[in-house]
Structures are given as C-alpha cells and as structure tokens.
Amino acid sequence: MAAIPLRDVGRAIFVTRPRRGGVYLKRFSYPKGYAPPHLKSYMDSFSKAAGDCRGVMAGLKGNEKVIAFNTCVGSKLKK
C-alpha cells in the first residue's frame, strides 16, 4: 500500500470508484502540459509521429480510431 507524505497532503485528491466499492485518496497528477524531465527526450519524436499519423484516423470513431493511431505511432517510433 502506498502512502502520501504529509508535505503533499494539500495536493491530495479523493477519487470515487463505484465498481471497486470505495473512495480513494491519491496524489494529484502533473499539471496539464507538464512533462517530467525523464520523458523530455522522447517529446520531439512522439510529436512528429503523432502529427504524421493524424491522416490515418480520418473517418474512424471510438476504439478503431485509438487502435489505428496507436499502431501508426508505434510503427513510426520503431523506425
């Protein structure tokens, strides 16, 4: 079981998960747009791959769109 340090209590949030039966306390996620330092080296290549794969998703909806995008980005990043 994980614990939240007292210095981070002000940033803690409650999450309700009805299917799992309860309320959980967790740490607040990173702010929108923030990239952790250990992932910054991947940002340029992922952004380029994501831009190149936008056309693959045209006309698709839902899970088909997600699968097509993930497949395209994955294949471009492996090259």
mmCIF file of the N, C-alpha and C atoms, coordinates in Angstrom:
data_MODEL
# 
_entry.id   MODEL 
# 
loop_
_atom_site.group_PDB 
_atom_site.id 
_atom_site.type_symbol 
_atom_site.label_atom_id 
_atom_site.label_alt_id 
_atom_site.label_comp_id 
_atom_site.label_asym_id 
_atom_site.label_entity_id 
_atom_site.label_seq_id 
_atom_site.pdbx_PDB_ins_code 
_atom_site.Cartn_x 
_atom_site.Cartn_y 
_atom_site.Cartn_z 
_atom_site.occupancy 
_atom_site.B_iso_or_equiv 
_atom_site.pdbx_formal_charge 
_atom_site.auth_seq_id 
_atom_site.auth_comp_id 
_atom_site.auth_asym_id 
_atom_site.auth_atom_id 
_atom_site.pdbx_PDB_model_num 
ATOM 1   N N  . MET A 1 1  ? 0.844   -1.170 0.000   1.00 0.00 ? 1  MET A N  1 
ATOM 2   C CA . MET A 1 1  ? 0.000   0.000  0.000   1.00 0.00 ? 1  MET A CA 1 
ATOM 3   C C  . MET A 1 1  ? 0.890   1.234  0.000   1.00 0.00 ? 1  MET A C  1 
ATOM 4   N N  . ALA A 1 2  ? 0.542   2.217  -0.813  1.00 0.00 ? 2  ALA A N  1 
ATOM 5   C CA . ALA A 1 2  ? 1.322   3.449  -0.910  1.00 0.00 ? 2  ALA A CA 1 
ATOM 6   C C  . ALA A 1 2  ? 0.811   4.468  0.107   1.00 0.00 ? 2  ALA A C  1 
ATOM 7   N N  . ALA A 1 3  ? 1.682   5.346  0.485   1.00 0.00 ? 3  ALA A N  1 
ATOM 8   C CA . ALA A 1 3  ? 1.320   6.397  1.432   1.00 0.00 ? 3  ALA A CA 1 
ATOM 9   C C  . ALA A 1 3  ? 1.601   7.751  0.811   1.00 0.00 ? 3  ALA A C  1 
ATOM 10  N N  . ILE A 1 4  ? 0.859   8.762  1.243   1.00 0.00 ? 4  ILE A N  1 
ATOM 11  C CA . ILE A 1 4  ? 1.075   10.126 0.786   1.00 0.00 ? 4  ILE A CA 1 
ATOM 12  C C  . ILE A 1 4  ? 1.786   10.875 1.905   1.00 0.00 ? 4  ILE A C  1 
ATOM 13  N N  . PRO A 1 5  ? 2.970   11.419 1.649   1.00 0.00 ? 5  PRO A N  1 
ATOM 14  C CA . PRO A 1 5  ? 3.689   12.156 2.687   1.00 0.00 ? 5  PRO A CA 1 
ATOM 15  C C  . PRO A 1 5  ? 2.882   13.363 3.166   1.00 0.00 ? 5  PRO A C  1 
ATOM 16  N N  . LEU A 1 6  ? 3.069   13.738 4.399   1.00 0.00 ? 6  LEU A N  1 
ATOM 17  C CA . LEU A 1 6  ? 2.324   14.864 4.960   1.00 0.00 ? 6  LEU A CA 1 
ATOM 18  C C  . LEU A 1 6  ? 2.569   16.158 4.192   1.00 0.00 ? 6  LEU A C  1 
ATOM 19  N N  . ARG A 1 7  ? 3.779   16.330 3.637   1.00 0.00 ? 7  ARG A N  1 
ATOM 20  C CA . ARG A 1 7  ? 4.048   17.565 2.895   1.00 0.00 ? 7  ARG A CA 1 
ATOM 21  C C  . ARG A 1 7  ? 3.215   17.652 1.616   1.00 0.00 ? 7  ARG A C  1 
ATOM 22  N N  . ASP A 1 8  ? 2.667   16.522 1.139   1.00 0.00 ? 8  ASP A N  1 
ATOM 23  C CA . ASP A 1 8  ? 1.858   16.502 -0.075  1.00 0.00 ? 8  ASP A CA 1 
ATOM 24  C C  . ASP A 1 8  ? 0.359   16.420 0.185   1.00 0.00 ? 8  ASP A C  1 
ATOM 25  N N  . VAL A 1 9  ? -0.060  16.506 1.427   1.00 0.00 ? 9  VAL A N  1 
ATOM 26  C CA . VAL A 1 9  ? -1.480  16.362 1.750   1.00 0.00 ? 9  VAL A CA 1 
ATOM 27  C C  . VAL A 1 9  ? -2.308  17.454 1.087   1.00 0.00 ? 9  VAL A C  1 
ATOM 28  N N  . GLY A 1 10 ? -1.776  18.652 0.951   1.00 0.00 ? 10 GLY A N  1 
ATOM 29  C CA . GLY A 1 10 ? -2.509  19.734 0.303   1.00 0.00 ? 10 GLY A CA 1 
ATOM 30  C C  . GLY A 1 10 ? -2.772  19.476 -1.169  1.00 0.00 ? 10 GLY A C  1 
ATOM 31  N N  . ARG A 1 11 ? -2.025  18.574 -1.771  1.00 0.00 ? 11 ARG A N  1 
ATOM 32  C CA . ARG A 1 11 ? -2.208  18.247 -3.183  1.00 0.00 ? 11 ARG A CA 1 
ATOM 33  C C  . ARG A 1 11 ? -2.941  16.921 -3.382  1.00 0.00 ? 11 ARG A C  1 
ATOM 34  N N  . ALA A 1 12 ? -3.381  16.299 -2.318  1.00 0.00 ? 12 ALA A N  1 
ATOM 35  C CA . ALA A 1 12 ? -4.080  15.018 -2.413  1.00 0.00 ? 12 ALA A CA 1 
ATOM 36  C C  . ALA A 1 12 ? -5.522  15.240 -2.861  1.00 0.00 ? 12 ALA A C  1 
ATOM 37  N N  . ILE A 1 13 ? -6.076  14.259 -3.579  1.00 0.00 ? 13 ILE A N  1 
ATOM 38  C CA . ILE A 1 13 ? -7.457  14.340 -4.034  1.00 0.00 ? 13 ILE A CA 1 
ATOM 39  C C  . ILE A 1 13 ? -8.170  13.023 -3.711  1.00 0.00 ? 13 ILE A C  1 
ATOM 40  N N  . PHE A 1 14 ? -9.486  13.100 -3.583  1.00 0.00 ? 14 PHE A N  1 
ATOM 41  C CA . PHE A 1 14 ? -10.304 11.912 -3.373  1.00 0.00 ? 14 PHE A CA 1 
ATOM 42  C C  . PHE A 1 14 ? -10.856 11.455 -4.705  1.00 0.00 ? 14 PHE A C  1 
ATOM 43  N N  . VAL A 1 15 ? -10.817 10.160 -4.952  1.00 0.00 ? 15 VAL A N  1 
ATOM 44  C CA . VAL A 1 15 ? -11.332 9.573  -6.178  1.00 0.00 ? 15 VAL A CA 1 
ATOM 45  C C  . VAL A 1 15 ? -12.354 8.520  -5.794  1.00 0.00 ? 15 VAL A C  1 
ATOM 46  N N  . THR A 1 16 ? -13.542 8.619  -6.376  1.00 0.00 ? 16 THR A N  1 
ATOM 47  C CA . THR A 1 16 ? -14.562 7.601  -6.111  1.00 0.00 ? 16 THR A CA 1 
ATOM 48  C C  . THR A 1 16 ? -14.547 6.589  -7.242  1.00 0.00 ? 16 THR A C  1 
ATOM 49  N N  . ARG A 1 17 ? -14.589 5.349  -6.876  1.00 0.00 ? 17 ARG A N  1 
ATOM 50  C CA . ARG A 1 17 ? -14.626 4.256  -7.850  1.00 0.00 ? 17 ARG A CA 1 
ATOM 51  C C  . ARG A 1 17 ? -15.742 3.294  -7.433  1.00 0.00 ? 17 ARG A C  1 
ATOM 52  N N  . PRO A 1 18 ? -16.924 3.555  -7.949  1.00 0.00 ? 18 PRO A N  1 
ATOM 53  C CA . PRO A 1 18 ? -18.074 2.753  -7.522  1.00 0.00 ? 18 PRO A CA 1 
ATOM 54  C C  . PRO A 1 18 ? -17.929 1.261  -7.792  1.00 0.00 ? 18 PRO A C  1 
ATOM 55  N N  . ARG A 1 19 ? -17.309 0.878  -8.903  1.00 0.00 ? 19 ARG A N  1 
ATOM 56  C CA . ARG A 1 19 ? -17.185 -0.548 -9.227  1.00 0.00 ? 19 ARG A CA 1 
ATOM 57  C C  . ARG A 1 19 ? -16.263 -1.262 -8.251  1.00 0.00 ? 19 ARG A C  1 
ATOM 58  N N  . ARG A 1 20 ? -15.301 -0.545 -7.718  1.00 0.00 ? 20 ARG A N  1 
ATOM 59  C CA . ARG A 1 20 ? -14.388 -1.165 -6.754  1.00 0.00 ? 20 ARG A CA 1 
ATOM 60  C C  . ARG A 1 20 ? -14.840 -0.920 -5.323  1.00 0.00 ? 20 ARG A C  1 
ATOM 61  N N  . GLY A 1 21 ? -15.914 -0.212 -5.181  1.00 0.00 ? 21 GLY A N  1 
ATOM 62  C CA . GLY A 1 21 ? -16.527 -0.040 -3.880  1.00 0.00 ? 21 GLY A CA 1 
ATOM 63  C C  . GLY A 1 21 ? -15.755 0.832  -2.916  1.00 0.00 ? 21 GLY A C  1 
ATOM 64  N N  . GLY A 1 22 ? -15.612 2.093  -3.223  1.00 0.00 ? 22 GLY A N  1 
ATOM 65  C CA . GLY A 1 22 ? -14.971 2.930  -2.249  1.00 0.00 ? 22 GLY A CA 1 
ATOM 66  C C  . GLY A 1 22 ? -14.475 4.259  -2.761  1.00 0.00 ? 22 GLY A C  1 
ATOM 67  N N  . VAL A 1 23 ? -13.877 4.961  -1.818  1.00 0.00 ? 23 VAL A N  1 
ATOM 68  C CA . VAL A 1 23 ? -13.278 6.253  -2.080  1.00 0.00 ? 23 VAL A CA 1 
ATOM 69  C C  . VAL A 1 23 ? -11.797 6.115  -1.782  1.00 0.00 ? 23 VAL A C  1 
ATOM 70  N N  . TYR A 1 24 ? -10.965 6.631  -2.681  1.00 0.00 ? 24 TYR A N  1 
ATOM 71  C CA . TYR A 1 24 ? -9.528  6.510  -2.527  1.00 0.00 ? 24 TYR A CA 1 
ATOM 72  C C  . TYR A 1 24 ? -8.885  7.878  -2.455  1.00 0.00 ? 24 TYR A C  1 
ATOM 73  N N  . LEU A 1 25 ? -7.821  7.956  -1.753  1.00 0.00 ? 25 LEU A N  1 
ATOM 74  C CA . LEU A 1 25 ? -7.015  9.160  -1.661  1.00 0.00 ? 25 LEU A CA 1 
ATOM 75  C C  . LEU A 1 25 ? -5.782  8.944  -2.525  1.00 0.00 ? 25 LEU A C  1 
ATOM 76  N N  . LYS A 1 26 ? -5.507  9.868  -3.420  1.00 0.00 ? 26 LYS A N  1 
ATOM 77  C CA . LYS A 1 26 ? -4.336  9.712  -4.266  1.00 0.00 ? 26 LYS A CA 1 
ATOM 78  C C  . LYS A 1 26 ? -3.655  11.057 -4.470  1.00 0.00 ? 26 LYS A C  1 
ATOM 79  N N  . ARG A 1 27 ? -2.438  10.999 -4.978  1.00 0.00 ? 27 ARG A N  1 
ATOM 80  C CA . ARG A 1 27 ? -1.715  12.227 -5.279  1.00 0.00 ? 27 ARG A CA 1 
ATOM 81  C C  . ARG A 1 27 ? -2.283  12.862 -6.535  1.00 0.00 ? 27 ARG A C  1 
ATOM 82  N N  . PHE A 1 28 ? -2.242  14.177 -6.564  1.00 0.00 ? 28 PHE A N  1 
ATOM 83  C CA . PHE A 1 28 ? -2.695  14.922 -7.731  1.00 0.00 ? 28 PHE A CA 1 
ATOM 84  C C  . PHE A 1 28 ? -1.731  14.679 -8.881  1.00 0.00 ? 28 PHE A C  1 
ATOM 85  N N  . SER A 1 29 ? -2.245  14.501 -10.083 1.00 0.00 ? 29 SER A N  1 
ATOM 86  C CA . SER A 1 29 ? -1.409  14.265 -11.250 1.00 0.00 ? 29 SER A CA 1 
ATOM 87  C C  . SER A 1 29 ? -0.624  15.524 -11.605 1.00 0.00 ? 29 SER A C  1 
ATOM 88  N N  . TYR A 1 30 ? 0.253   15.378 -12.577 1.00 0.00 ? 30 TYR A N  1 
ATOM 89  C CA . TYR A 1 30 ? 1.001   16.533 -13.051 1.00 0.00 ? 30 TYR A CA 1 
ATOM 90  C C  . TYR A 1 30 ? 0.040   17.549 -13.658 1.00 0.00 ? 30 TYR A C  1 
ATOM 91  N N  . PRO A 1 31 ? 0.377   18.828 -13.605 1.00 0.00 ? 31 PRO A N  1 
ATOM 92  C CA . PRO A 1 31 ? -0.468  19.834 -14.264 1.00 0.00 ? 31 PRO A CA 1 
ATOM 93  C C  . PRO A 1 31 ? -0.477  19.632 -15.782 1.00 0.00 ? 31 PRO A C  1 
ATOM 94  N N  . LYS A 1 32 ? -1.528  20.082 -16.423 1.00 0.00 ? 32 LYS A N  1 
ATOM 95  C CA . LYS A 1 32 ? -1.664  19.917 -17.870 1.00 0.00 ? 32 LYS A CA 1 
ATOM 96  C C  . LYS A 1 32 ? -0.498  20.610 -18.575 1.00 0.00 ? 32 LYS A C  1 
ATOM 97  N N  . GLY A 1 33 ? 0.093   19.908 -19.520 1.00 0.00 ? 33 GLY A N  1 
ATOM 98  C CA . GLY A 1 33 ? 1.205   20.455 -20.281 1.00 0.00 ? 33 GLY A CA 1 
ATOM 99  C C  . GLY A 1 33 ? 2.576   20.202 -19.679 1.00 0.00 ? 33 GLY A C  1 
ATOM 100 N N  . TYR A 1 34 ? 2.628   19.695 -18.465 1.00 0.00 ? 34 TYR A N  1 
ATOM 101 C CA . TYR A 1 34 ? 3.903   19.431 -17.807 1.00 0.00 ? 34 TYR A CA 1 
ATOM 102 C C  . TYR A 1 34 ? 4.470   18.105 -18.304 1.00 0.00 ? 34 TYR A C  1 
ATOM 103 N N  . ALA A 1 35 ? 5.748   18.088 -18.587 1.00 0.00 ? 35 ALA A N  1 
ATOM 104 C CA . ALA A 1 35 ? 6.416   16.851 -18.986 1.00 0.00 ? 35 ALA A CA 1 
ATOM 105 C C  . ALA A 1 35 ? 7.530   16.568 -17.987 1.00 0.00 ? 35 ALA A C  1 
ATOM 106 N N  . PRO A 1 36 ? 7.514   15.394 -17.351 1.00 0.00 ? 36 PRO A N  1 
ATOM 107 C CA . PRO A 1 36 ? 8.582   15.044 -16.422 1.00 0.00 ? 36 PRO A CA 1 
ATOM 108 C C  . PRO A 1 36 ? 9.932   15.051 -17.134 1.00 0.00 ? 36 PRO A C  1 
ATOM 109 N N  . PRO A 1 37 ? 10.983  15.430 -16.438 1.00 0.00 ? 37 PRO A N  1 
ATOM 110 C CA . PRO A 1 37 ? 12.303  15.534 -17.064 1.00 0.00 ? 37 PRO A CA 1 
ATOM 111 C C  . PRO A 1 37 ? 12.765  14.249 -17.756 1.00 0.00 ? 37 PRO A C  1 
ATOM 112 N N  . HIS A 1 38 ? 12.418  13.089 -17.210 1.00 0.00 ? 38 HIS A N  1 
ATOM 113 C CA . HIS A 1 38 ? 12.900  11.842 -17.806 1.00 0.00 ? 38 HIS A CA 1 
ATOM 114 C C  . HIS A 1 38 ? 12.193  11.497 -19.120 1.00 0.00 ? 38 HIS A C  1 
ATOM 115 N N  . LEU A 1 39 ? 11.125  12.219 -19.481 1.00 0.00 ? 39 LEU A N  1 
ATOM 116 C CA . LEU A 1 39 ? 10.414  11.954 -20.731 1.00 0.00 ? 39 LEU A CA 1 
ATOM 117 C C  . LEU A 1 39 ? 10.663  13.015 -21.801 1.00 0.00 ? 39 LEU A C  1 
ATOM 118 N N  . LYS A 1 40 ? 11.364  14.076 -21.460 1.00 0.00 ? 40 LYS A N  1 
ATOM 119 C CA . LYS A 1 40 ? 11.567  15.177 -22.412 1.00 0.00 ? 40 LYS A CA 1 
ATOM 120 C C  . LYS A 1 40 ? 12.334  14.749 -23.653 1.00 0.00 ? 40 LYS A C  1 
ATOM 121 N N  . SER A 1 41 ? 13.209  13.785 -23.546 1.00 0.00 ? 41 SER A N  1 
ATOM 122 C CA . SER A 1 41 ? 13.974  13.355 -24.713 1.00 0.00 ? 41 SER A CA 1 
ATOM 123 C C  . SER A 1 41 ? 13.091  12.661 -25.755 1.00 0.00 ? 41 SER A C  1 
ATOM 124 N N  . TYR A 1 42 ? 11.914  12.194 -25.367 1.00 0.00 ? 42 TYR A N  1 
ATOM 125 C CA . TYR A 1 42 ? 11.015  11.497 -26.285 1.00 0.00 ? 42 TYR A CA 1 
ATOM 126 C C  . TYR A 1 42 ? 9.981   12.428 -26.923 1.00 0.00 ? 42 TYR A C  1 
ATOM 127 N N  . MET A 1 43 ? 9.851   13.642 -26.407 1.00 0.00 ? 43 MET A N  1 
ATOM 128 C CA . MET A 1 43 ? 8.768   14.528 -26.843 1.00 0.00 ? 43 MET A CA 1 
ATOM 129 C C  . MET A 1 43 ? 8.833   14.893 -28.318 1.00 0.00 ? 43 MET A C  1 
ATOM 130 N N  . ASP A 1 44 ? 10.005  15.207 -28.826 1.00 0.00 ? 44 ASP A N  1 
ATOM 131 C CA . ASP A 1 44 ? 10.116  15.623 -30.223 1.00 0.00 ? 44 ASP A CA 1 
ATOM 132 C C  . ASP A 1 44 ? 9.739   14.502 -31.182 1.00 0.00 ? 44 ASP A C  1 
ATOM 133 N N  . SER A 1 45 ? 10.271  13.311 -30.933 1.00 0.00 ? 45 SER A N  1 
ATOM 134 C CA . SER A 1 45 ? 9.978   12.200 -31.846 1.00 0.00 ? 45 SER A CA 1 
ATOM 135 C C  . SER A 1 45 ? 8.504   11.790 -31.765 1.00 0.00 ? 45 SER A C  1 
ATOM 136 N N  . PHE A 1 46 ? 7.911   11.822 -30.574 1.00 0.00 ? 46 PHE A N  1 
ATOM 137 C CA . PHE A 1 46 ? 6.499   11.466 -30.448 1.00 0.00 ? 46 PHE A CA 1 
ATOM 138 C C  . PHE A 1 46 ? 5.610   12.515 -31.108 1.00 0.00 ? 46 PHE A C  1 
ATOM 139 N N  . SER A 1 47 ? 5.931   13.788 -30.920 1.00 0.00 ? 47 SER A N  1 
ATOM 140 C CA . SER A 1 47 ? 5.134   14.855 -31.530 1.00 0.00 ? 47 SER A CA 1 
ATOM 141 C C  . SER A 1 47 ? 5.156   14.752 -33.054 1.00 0.00 ? 47 SER A C  1 
ATOM 142 N N  . LYS A 1 48 ? 6.305   14.456 -33.618 1.00 0.00 ? 48 LYS A N  1 
ATOM 143 C CA . LYS A 1 48 ? 6.413   14.313 -35.071 1.00 0.00 ? 48 LYS A CA 1 
ATOM 144 C C  . LYS A 1 48 ? 5.604   13.104 -35.548 1.00 0.00 ? 48 LYS A C  1 
ATOM 145 N N  . ALA A 1 49 ? 5.716   11.992 -34.849 1.00 0.00 ? 49 ALA A N  1 
ATOM 146 C CA . ALA A 1 49 ? 4.961   10.791 -35.227 1.00 0.00 ? 49 ALA A CA 1 
ATOM 147 C C  . ALA A 1 49 ? 3.463   11.026 -35.106 1.00 0.00 ? 49 ALA A C  1 
ATOM 148 N N  . ALA A 1 50 ? 3.027   11.708 -34.057 1.00 0.00 ? 50 ALA A N  1 
ATOM 149 C CA . ALA A 1 50 ? 1.599   11.980 -33.859 1.00 0.00 ? 50 ALA A CA 1 
ATOM 150 C C  . ALA A 1 50 ? 1.069   12.872 -34.974 1.00 0.00 ? 50 ALA A C  1 
ATOM 151 N N  . GLY A 1 51 ? 1.847   13.862 -35.375 1.00 0.00 ? 51 GLY A N  1 
ATOM 152 C CA . GLY A 1 51 ? 1.428   14.730 -36.474 1.00 0.00 ? 51 GLY A CA 1 
ATOM 153 C C  . GLY A 1 51 ? 1.319   13.984 -37.792 1.00 0.00 ? 51 GLY A C  1 
ATOM 154 N N  . ASP A 1 52 ? 2.252   13.078 -38.037 1.00 0.00 ? 52 ASP A N  1 
ATOM 155 C CA . ASP A 1 52 ? 2.231   12.296 -39.273 1.00 0.00 ? 52 ASP A CA 1 
ATOM 156 C C  . ASP A 1 52 ? 1.052   11.316 -39.312 1.00 0.00 ? 52 ASP A C  1 
ATOM 157 N N  . CYS A 1 53 ? 0.567   10.903 -38.159 1.00 0.00 ? 53 CYS A N  1 
ATOM 158 C CA . CYS A 1 53 ? -0.485  9.879  -38.097 1.00 0.00 ? 53 CYS A CA 1 
ATOM 159 C C  . CYS A 1 53 ? -1.900  10.452 -38.025 1.00 0.00 ? 53 CYS A C  1 
ATOM 160 N N  . ARG A 1 54 ? -2.056  11.735 -38.067 1.00 0.00 ? 54 ARG A N  1 
ATOM 161 C CA . ARG A 1 54 ? -3.406  12.316 -37.983 1.00 0.00 ? 54 ARG A CA 1 
ATOM 162 C C  . ARG A 1 54 ? -4.291  11.873 -39.143 1.00 0.00 ? 54 ARG A C  1 
ATOM 163 N N  . GLY A 1 55 ? -3.717  11.740 -40.331 1.00 0.00 ? 55 GLY A N  1 
ATOM 164 C CA . GLY A 1 55 ? -4.492  11.338 -41.502 1.00 0.00 ? 55 GLY A CA 1 
ATOM 165 C C  . GLY A 1 55 ? -5.019  9.917  -41.423 1.00 0.00 ? 55 GLY A C  1 
ATOM 166 N N  . VAL A 1 56 ? -4.342  9.060  -40.665 1.00 0.00 ? 56 VAL A N  1 
ATOM 167 C CA . VAL A 1 56 ? -4.757  7.662  -40.529 1.00 0.00 ? 56 VAL A CA 1 
ATOM 168 C C  . VAL A 1 56 ? -6.104  7.553  -39.823 1.00 0.00 ? 56 VAL A C  1 
ATOM 169 N N  . MET A 1 57 ? -6.411  8.534  -38.968 1.00 0.00 ? 57 MET A N  1 
ATOM 170 C CA . MET A 1 57 ? -7.617  8.468  -38.151 1.00 0.00 ? 57 MET A CA 1 
ATOM 171 C C  . MET A 1 57 ? -8.852  9.042  -38.844 1.00 0.00 ? 57 MET A C  1 
ATOM 172 N N  . ALA A 1 58 ? -8.707  9.584  -40.039 1.00 0.00 ? 58 ALA A N  1 
ATOM 173 C CA . ALA A 1 58 ? -9.834  10.208 -40.732 1.00 0.00 ? 58 ALA A CA 1 
ATOM 174 C C  . ALA A 1 58 ? -10.958 9.195  -40.956 1.00 0.00 ? 58 ALA A C  1 
ATOM 175 N N  . GLY A 1 59 ? -12.151 9.566  -40.539 1.00 0.00 ? 59 GLY A N  1 
ATOM 176 C CA . GLY A 1 59 ? -13.320 8.725  -40.749 1.00 0.00 ? 59 GLY A CA 1 
ATOM 177 C C  . GLY A 1 59 ? -13.513 7.631  -39.720 1.00 0.00 ? 59 GLY A C  1 
ATOM 178 N N  . LEU A 1 60 ? -12.595 7.475  -38.805 1.00 0.00 ? 60 LEU A N  1 
ATOM 179 C CA . LEU A 1 60 ? -12.735 6.437  -37.778 1.00 0.00 ? 60 LEU A CA 1 
ATOM 180 C C  . LEU A 1 60 ? -13.319 7.031  -36.506 1.00 0.00 ? 60 LEU A C  1 
ATOM 181 N N  . LYS A 1 61 ? -13.958 6.180  -35.720 1.00 0.00 ? 61 LYS A N  1 
ATOM 182 C CA . LYS A 1 61 ? -14.542 6.628  -34.454 1.00 0.00 ? 61 LYS A CA 1 
ATOM 183 C C  . LYS A 1 61 ? -14.243 5.609  -33.364 1.00 0.00 ? 61 LYS A C  1 
ATOM 184 N N  . GLY A 1 62 ? -14.273 6.088  -32.144 1.00 0.00 ? 62 GLY A N  1 
ATOM 185 C CA . GLY A 1 62 ? -14.162 5.210  -30.983 1.00 0.00 ? 62 GLY A CA 1 
ATOM 186 C C  . GLY A 1 62 ? -12.865 4.441  -30.912 1.00 0.00 ? 62 GLY A C  1 
ATOM 187 N N  . ASN A 1 63 ? -12.989 3.171  -30.559 1.00 0.00 ? 63 ASN A N  1 
ATOM 188 C CA . ASN A 1 63 ? -11.827 2.320  -30.342 1.00 0.00 ? 63 ASN A CA 1 
ATOM 189 C C  . ASN A 1 63 ? -11.033 2.083  -31.620 1.00 0.00 ? 63 ASN A C  1 
ATOM 190 N N  . GLU A 1 64 ? -11.706 2.059  -32.761 1.00 0.00 ? 64 GLU A N  1 
ATOM 191 C CA . GLU A 1 64 ? -10.999 1.883  -34.033 1.00 0.00 ? 64 GLU A CA 1 
ATOM 192 C C  . GLU A 1 64 ? -10.010 3.020  -34.264 1.00 0.00 ? 64 GLU A C  1 
ATOM 193 N N  . LYS A 1 65 ? -10.425 4.229  -33.889 1.00 0.00 ? 65 LYS A N  1 
ATOM 194 C CA . LYS A 1 65 ? -9.560  5.404  -34.040 1.00 0.00 ? 65 LYS A CA 1 
ATOM 195 C C  . LYS A 1 65 ? -8.332  5.293  -33.138 1.00 0.00 ? 65 LYS A C  1 
ATOM 196 N N  . VAL A 1 66 ? -8.547  4.869  -31.911 1.00 0.00 ? 66 VAL A N  1 
ATOM 197 C CA . VAL A 1 66 ? -7.451  4.717  -30.948 1.00 0.00 ? 66 VAL A CA 1 
ATOM 198 C C  . VAL A 1 66 ? -6.463  3.660  -31.416 1.00 0.00 ? 66 VAL A C  1 
ATOM 199 N N  . ILE A 1 67 ? -6.972  2.526  -31.858 1.00 0.00 ? 67 ILE A N  1 
ATOM 200 C CA . ILE A 1 67 ? -6.101  1.434  -32.312 1.00 0.00 ? 67 ILE A CA 1 
ATOM 201 C C  . ILE A 1 67 ? -5.299  1.863  -33.539 1.00 0.00 ? 67 ILE A C  1 
ATOM 202 N N  . ALA A 1 68 ? -5.950  2.534  -34.491 1.00 0.00 ? 68 ALA A N  1 
ATOM 203 C CA . ALA A 1 68 ? -5.247  2.987  -35.695 1.00 0.00 ? 68 ALA A CA 1 
ATOM 204 C C  . ALA A 1 68 ? -4.147  3.982  -35.347 1.00 0.00 ? 68 ALA A C  1 
ATOM 205 N N  . PHE A 1 69 ? -4.445  4.913  -34.446 1.00 0.00 ? 69 PHE A N  1 
ATOM 206 C CA . PHE A 1 69 ? -3.452  5.911  -34.043 1.00 0.00 ? 69 PHE A CA 1 
ATOM 207 C C  . PHE A 1 69 ? -2.276  5.260  -33.325 1.00 0.00 ? 69 PHE A C  1 
ATOM 208 N N  . ASN A 1 70 ? -2.567  4.393  -32.379 1.00 0.00 ? 70 ASN A N  1 
ATOM 209 C CA . ASN A 1 70 ? -1.507  3.729  -31.624 1.00 0.00 ? 70 ASN A CA 1 
ATOM 210 C C  . ASN A 1 70 ? -0.625  2.862  -32.525 1.00 0.00 ? 70 ASN A C  1 
ATOM 211 N N  . THR A 1 71 ? -1.236  2.177  -33.475 1.00 0.00 ? 71 THR A N  1 
ATOM 212 C CA . THR A 1 71 ? -0.474  1.343  -34.400 1.00 0.00 ? 71 THR A CA 1 
ATOM 213 C C  . THR A 1 71 ? 0.443   2.193  -35.269 1.00 0.00 ? 71 THR A C  1 
ATOM 214 N N  . CYS A 1 72 ? -0.089  3.281  -35.786 1.00 0.00 ? 72 CYS A N  1 
ATOM 215 C CA . CYS A 1 72 ? 0.691   4.168  -36.641 1.00 0.00 ? 72 CYS A CA 1 
ATOM 216 C C  . CYS A 1 72 ? 1.864   4.788  -35.874 1.00 0.00 ? 72 CYS A C  1 
ATOM 217 N N  . VAL A 1 73 ? 1.585   5.341  -34.701 1.00 0.00 ? 73 VAL A N  1 
ATOM 218 C CA . VAL A 1 73 ? 2.649   5.969  -33.911 1.00 0.00 ? 73 VAL A CA 1 
ATOM 219 C C  . VAL A 1 73 ? 3.696   4.926  -33.522 1.00 0.00 ? 73 VAL A C  1 
ATOM 220 N N  . GLY A 1 74 ? 3.252   3.753  -33.111 1.00 0.00 ? 74 GLY A N  1 
ATOM 221 C CA . GLY A 1 74 ? 4.192   2.704  -32.727 1.00 0.00 ? 74 GLY A CA 1 
ATOM 222 C C  . GLY A 1 74 ? 5.110   2.305  -33.862 1.00 0.00 ? 74 GLY A C  1 
ATOM 223 N N  . SER A 1 75 ? 4.546   2.195  -35.072 1.00 0.00 ? 75 SER A N  1 
ATOM 224 C CA . SER A 1 75 ? 5.382   1.798  -36.208 1.00 0.00 ? 75 SER A CA 1 
ATOM 225 C C  . SER A 1 75 ? 6.371   2.899  -36.576 1.00 0.00 ? 75 SER A C  1 
ATOM 226 N N  . LYS A 1 76 ? 5.976   4.162  -36.435 1.00 0.00 ? 76 LYS A N  1 
ATOM 227 C CA . LYS A 1 76 ? 6.891   5.267  -36.763 1.00 0.00 ? 76 LYS A CA 1 
ATOM 228 C C  . LYS A 1 76 ? 8.003   5.401  -35.729 1.00 0.00 ? 76 LYS A C  1 
ATOM 229 N N  . LEU A 1 77 ? 7.693   5.127  -34.470 1.00 0.00 ? 77 LEU A N  1 
ATOM 230 C CA . LEU A 1 77 ? 8.708   5.258  -33.424 1.00 0.00 ? 77 LEU A CA 1 
ATOM 231 C C  . LEU A 1 77 ? 9.710   4.119  -33.457 1.00 0.00 ? 77 LEU A C  1 
ATOM 232 N N  . LYS A 1 78 ? 9.340   2.962  -34.014 1.00 0.00 ? 78 LYS A N  1 
ATOM 233 C CA . LYS A 1 78 ? 10.257  1.828  -34.082 1.00 0.00 ? 78 LYS A CA 1 
ATOM 234 C C  . LYS A 1 78 ? 11.284  1.986  -35.183 1.00 0.00 ? 78 LYS A C  1 
ATOM 235 N N  . LYS A 1 79 ? 11.010  2.855  -36.141 1.00 0.00 ? 79 LYS A N  1 
ATOM 236 C CA . LYS A 1 79 ? 11.930  3.049  -37.280 1.00 0.00 ? 79 LYS A CA 1 
ATOM 237 C C  . LYS A 1 79 ? 13.194  3.741  -36.860 1.00 0.00 ? 79 LYS A C  1 
# 
